[in-house]
Amino acid sequence: MIFITNHRYQIILWSALLLVFVSVIIALSCGRIYYSPVEIGQTMLAPQSNPVAANIIFNLRLPRILGALLIGAALAMAGCAFQSVFHNPLVSPDILGVSYGSAAGAATAILLGSGIWLTQTLAFLGGVLAVGLTLLIARILNQRGTLILVLAGIVISGFMQALVGLLKYIADPDSQLQSIVYWQLGSLAKIDFPSIVAVIPFLLCGTIILFILRWHMTILSLGDQQARLEGINVEVEQLLIIAASTFLTAATVCLSGNIGWIGLVIPHIARLIIGDNTKRALPLAAILGGLFLLIVDTLARSLSGGEIPLSILTGFIGAPLFVYILMKKKVRLN
């Protein structure tokens, strides 16, 4: 078991934030057109001095950077919360069908020829609807506990996945199908400041709830019986955590499409650094999640002339990282 003093914990958090700051500078510099940090500083202080650079930095790169930080942080927090609530280290934010529900909503909007705003709206509503159906199944069966929620989530995910398959089958292969597939693989290319502002209330709401309840998440991860002995209202707090995590996941998916591995891997990295205390792991996971997605997005738009979908890169990076984490934990167990 890892023991971290408050002083060392603060050093870890500030070090992670410093890495984020450095990564933001690098992300502003990198792209098809390179700008040195000096040019970036001059352009941000006096945009009129270089209108082309100002347009690229303020209208293209800054929204993507902010979006990457928010989306990565939200997915990491949702994954950390779900892993605590469901007592399962292999749980990810899409466990209750959020991702496939959002994909179904977005695919429907694309088939209707809708713009980006309606696509994002239907993606968000689809994710919330999927979780609502998951909770409804558990209520109809009149059973409580995390296992029935996981099973209901699997059912709803399968149904939504079939619905997405049907929508892809009837989509126009020359235009609509490509948009649906590309959206499913994740991208920050269409993010702008208005779309970020639109989901900020949901991100703030979910984040505040998780930060308030993070004190109890460590106890909840020990099991329902132990949590009740500590005086925690398990059902109410689980529902609040699930709702907050759903808002975070649905809001991010409607912005960027499906981005895998972040909600699964980043919470493990945070716990590997500071231990299993979710009160401390949640803020660190948020910082590391934003940092990870920012690095991945910078690579996605810099490695080639086109833009690599984010889920491809997160898979190539996240899978080896997860294997390393499993090996590390196995060594500690021995």
KOLNU-700368 format. One line per 2 residues: number of its first residue (from 1); for each residue y, z, x of C-alpha. Coordinates in pm, whole numbers, padded with zeros to 5 digits. Layout:
! residues N
NUM) Y:Z:X | ... $
END
This chain:
! residues 334
1) 00000:00000:00000 | 00345:-00097:00132 $
3) 00613:00171:00147 | 00970:00045:00176 $
5) 01266:00279:00213 | 01582:00213:00012 $
7) 01769:00122:00330 | 01507:-00135:00433 $
9) 01493:-00270:00077 | 01870:-00330:00085 $
11) 01836:-00507:00421 | 01564:-00733:00277 $
13) 01777:-00822:-00028 | 02089:-00897:00178 $
15) 01885:-01100:00426 | 01742:-01307:00139 $
17) 02093:-01361:-00001 | 02212:-01471:00343 $
19) 01931:-01728:00352 | 02045:-01851:00010 $
21) 02402:-01891:00138 | 02287:-02087:00443 $
23) 02062:-02304:00223 | 02353:-02380:-00010 $
25) 02560:-02506:00285 | 02268:-02721:00402 $
27) 02211:-02854:00050 | 02578:-02948:00019 $
29) 02554:-03134:00349 | 02225:-03318:00300 $
31) 02163:-03624:00088 | 02195:-03998:00115 $
33) 02542:-03934:00254 | 02568:-03655:00510 $
35) 02874:-03431:00526 | 02922:-03175:00799 $
37) 02999:-02814:00698 | 03355:-02868:00825 $
39) 03398:-03174:00597 | 03256:-02976:00305 $
41) 03502:-02692:00362 | 03795:-02932:00390 $
43) 03691:-03119:00075 | 03646:-02802:-00130 $
45) 03984:-02668:-00019 | 04165:-03001:-00065 $
47) 03964:-03236:-00292 | 04241:-03498:-00292 $
49) 04196:-03551:00081 | 03861:-03725:00026 $
51) 03806:-03829:-00338 | 03463:-03983:-00272 $
53) 03330:-03673:-00101 | 03488:-03453:-00369 $
55) 03311:-03650:-00643 | 02973:-03623:-00469 $
57) 03008:-03254:-00389 | 03161:-03128:-00716 $
59) 02994:-03358:-00970 | 02654:-03423:-00813 $
61) 02550:-03167:-00556 | 02709:-02844:-00681 $
63) 02556:-02868:-01033 | 02213:-02936:-00881 $
65) 02247:-02646:-00641 | 02353:-02406:-00915 $
67) 02079:-02538:-01143 | 01815:-02496:-00872 $
69) 01921:-02136:-00806 | 01923:-02044:-01176 $
71) 01598:-02225:-01264 | 01407:-02094:-00963 $
73) 01526:-01738:-01026 | 01442:-01754:-01396 $
75) 01090:-01891:-01342 | 01018:-01633:-01071 $
77) 01139:-01346:-01291 | 00938:-01473:-01588 $
79) 00625:-01500:-01371 | 00677:-01151:-01229 $
81) 00721:-01008:-01579 | 00419:-01187:-01728 $
83) 00195:-01080:-01439 | 00294:-00718:-01502 $
85) 00256:-00731:-01880 | -00078:-00915:-01878 $
87) -00218:-00715:-01583 | -00320:-01044:-01424 $
89) -00194:-01179:-01089 | -00292:-01535:-01186 $
91) -00062:-01554:-01488 | 00231:-01797:-01478 $
93) 00532:-01842:-01713 | 00359:-02109:-01922 $
95) 00073:-01875:-02023 | 00187:-01863:-02389 $
97) 00232:-02239:-02425 | 00602:-02258:-02339 $
99) 00576:-02553:-02099 | 00366:-02777:-02321 $
101) 00570:-02681:-02627 | 00887:-02782:-02443 $
103) 00719:-03102:-02324 | 00628:-03188:-02685 $
105) 00986:-03128:-02798 | 01131:-03339:-02518 $
107) 00881:-03621:-02573 | 00972:-03626:-02943 $
109) 01340:-03659:-02856 | 01270:-03938:-02607 $
111) 01071:-04131:-02869 | 01363:-04094:-03111 $
113) 01593:-04246:-02849 | 01801:-03928:-02826 $
115) 02043:-03842:-02550 | 01999:-03573:-02289 $
117) 02158:-03301:-02504 | 01920:-03346:-02798 $
119) 01627:-03380:-02557 | 01713:-03046:-02398 $
121) 01767:-02884:-02739 | 01431:-03000:-02876 $
123) 01262:-02899:-02550 | 01399:-02547:-02585 $
125) 01304:-02525:-02952 | 00956:-02661:-02875 $
127) 00897:-02389:-02616 | 01015:-02114:-02849 $
129) 00805:-02260:-03135 | 00492:-02262:-02916 $
131) 00533:-01893:-02832 | 00609:-01817:-03195 $
133) 00282:-01981:-03299 | 00097:-01787:-03028 $
135) 00233:-01457:-03161 | 00161:-01567:-03520 $
137) -00206:-01632:-03440 | -00238:-01286:-03288 $
139) -00076:-01136:-03598 | -00296:-01333:-03839 $
141) -00606:-01215:-03656 | -00465:-00862:-03684 $
143) -00549:-00783:-03323 | -00335:-00626:-03055 $
145) -00350:-00643:-02681 | -00277:-00892:-02409 $
147) -00616:-01064:-02422 | -00566:-01202:-02772 $
149) -00220:-01330:-02669 | -00367:-01511:-02369 $
151) -00639:-01668:-02584 | -00389:-01771:-02851 $
153) -00166:-01914:-02579 | -00456:-02124:-02451 $
155) -00514:-02257:-02803 | -00148:-02346:-02857 $
157) -00121:-02499:-02507 | -00423:-02718:-02583 $
159) -00275:-02828:-02914 | 00066:-02904:-02760 $
161) -00100:-03088:-02473 | -00286:-03305:-02725 $
163) 00042:-03366:-02911 | 00211:-03475:-02586 $
165) -00082:-03706:-02520 | -00041:-03862:-02864 $
167) 00334:-03910:-02811 | 00270:-04072:-02472 $
169) 00010:-04302:-02634 | 00255:-04433:-02894 $
171) 00553:-04447:-02654 | 00692:-04774:-02524 $
173) 00523:-04816:-02183 | 00822:-05000:-02036 $
175) 01083:-04731:-02100 | 00988:-04425:-02304 $
177) 00658:-04350:-02133 | 00818:-04347:-01789 $
179) 01087:-04108:-01911 | 00830:-03870:-02063 $
181) 00613:-03866:-01751 | 00910:-03824:-01517 $
183) 01046:-03541:-01732 | 00708:-03367:-01725 $
185) 00707:-03377:-01344 | 01044:-03203:-01320 $
187) 01381:-03315:-01187 | 01734:-03182:-01148 $
189) 01889:-03530:-01139 | 02048:-03506:-01486 $
191) 02183:-03153:-01456 | 02558:-03113:-01496 $
193) 02789:-02817:-01554 | 02801:-02852:-01937 $
195) 02419:-02842:-01963 | 02409:-02534:-01738 $
197) 02676:-02361:-01947 | 02474:-02434:-02262 $
199) 02172:-02234:-02142 | 02361:-01955:-01963 $
201) 02352:-01724:-02272 | 01972:-01748:-02289 $
203) 01935:-01696:-01915 | 02167:-01395:-01924 $
205) 01993:-01244:-02226 | 01648:-01279:-02071 $
207) 01762:-01153:-01731 | 01938:-00844:-01870 $
209) 01635:-00744:-02077 | 01396:-00783:-01782 $
211) 01626:-00591:-01547 | 01658:-00306:-01796 $
213) 01282:-00288:-01851 | 01180:-00348:-01490 $
215) 01160:00031:-01446 | 00861:00034:-01683 $
217) 00689:-00288:-01569 | 00509:-00118:-01281 $
219) 00362:00134:-01526 | 00273:-00140:-01775 $
221) 00087:-00322:-01497 | -00143:-00018:-01463 $
223) -00273:-00064:-01817 | -00178:00019:-02175 $
225) -00342:00361:-02176 | -00157:00478:-01866 $
227) 00170:00343:-02006 | 00124:00535:-02332 $
229) 00054:00853:-02137 | 00390:00802:-01966 $
231) 00561:00785:-02306 | 00619:00409:-02315 $
233) 00609:00225:-02648 | 00373:-00042:-02518 $
235) 00384:-00286:-02811 | 00763:-00289:-02840 $
237) 00829:-00324:-02468 | 00562:-00590:-02424 $
239) 00718:-00791:-02708 | 01065:-00758:-02557 $
241) 00941:-00864:-02212 | 00751:-01160:-02358 $
243) 01056:-01267:-02561 | 01288:-01239:-02260 $
245) 01047:-01429:-02034 | 01007:-01697:-02301 $
247) 01384:-01746:-02323 | 01402:-01779:-01945 $
249) 01115:-02027:-01926 | 01220:-02239:-02223 $
251) 01581:-02255:-02102 | 01475:-02373:-01756 $
253) 01222:-02626:-01885 | 01480:-02784:-02114 $
255) 01709:-02829:-01812 | 01467:-02962:-01554 $
257) 01134:-03039:-01718 | 00813:-02872:-01605 $
259) 00819:-02729:-01252 | 00495:-02567:-01147 $
261) 00394:-02297:-00897 | 00725:-02110:-00873 $
263) 00643:-01854:-01140 | 00296:-01805:-00993 $
265) 00358:-01796:-00618 | 00705:-01641:-00573 $
267) 00623:-01303:-00741 | 00327:-01269:-00502 $
269) 00551:-01338:-00202 | 00797:-01073:-00324 $
271) 00517:-00818:-00365 | 00374:-00912:-00028 $
273) 00710:-00822:00129 | 00797:-00500:-00056 $
275) 00483:-00391:-00242 | 00373:-00376:-00606 $
277) 00678:-00192:-00739 | 00809:-00436:-01000 $
279) 01142:-00253:-01015 | 01205:-00381:-00664 $
281) 00995:-00697:-00674 | 01181:-00851:-00970 $
283) 01526:-00884:-00801 | 01369:-01008:-00478 $
285) 01153:-01258:-00670 | 01468:-01391:-00843 $
287) 01642:-01449:-00508 | 01335:-01604:-00345 $
289) 01268:-01823:-00651 | 01618:-01969:-00639 $
291) 01592:-02016:-00262 | 01254:-02189:-00289 $
293) 01362:-02437:-00558 | 01688:-02509:-00376 $
295) 01494:-02601:-00061 | 01247:-02812:-00260 $
297) 01523:-02997:-00447 | 01709:-03066:-00122 $
299) 01391:-03215:00021 | 01327:-03411:-00300 $
301) 01660:-03596:-00278 | 01669:-03630:00101 $
303) 01319:-03733:00215 | 01325:-04084:00070 $
305) 01551:-04346:-00081 | 01428:-04252:-00428 $
307) 01388:-03904:-00571 | 01055:-03724:-00551 $
309) 00964:-03531:-00871 | 00987:-03159:-00807 $
311) 00640:-03063:-00931 | 00486:-03288:-00666 $
313) 00664:-03104:-00385 | 00617:-02757:-00537 $
315) 00245:-02834:-00564 | 00216:-02949:-00202 $
317) 00410:-02644:-00081 | 00298:-02386:-00338 $
319) -00078:-02442:-00317 | -00109:-02372:00060 $
321) 00128:-02077:00021 | -00090:-01931:-00253 $
323) -00403:-01973:-00040 | -00225:-01794:00244 $
325) -00126:-01510:00009 | -00486:-01471:-00111 $
327) -00609:-01464:00250 | -00343:-01208:00341 $
329) -00438:-00980:00055 | -00807:-01016:00140 $
331) -00735:-00905:00496 | -00550:-00600:00365 $
333) -00838:-00510:00137 | -01071:-00512:00432 $
END
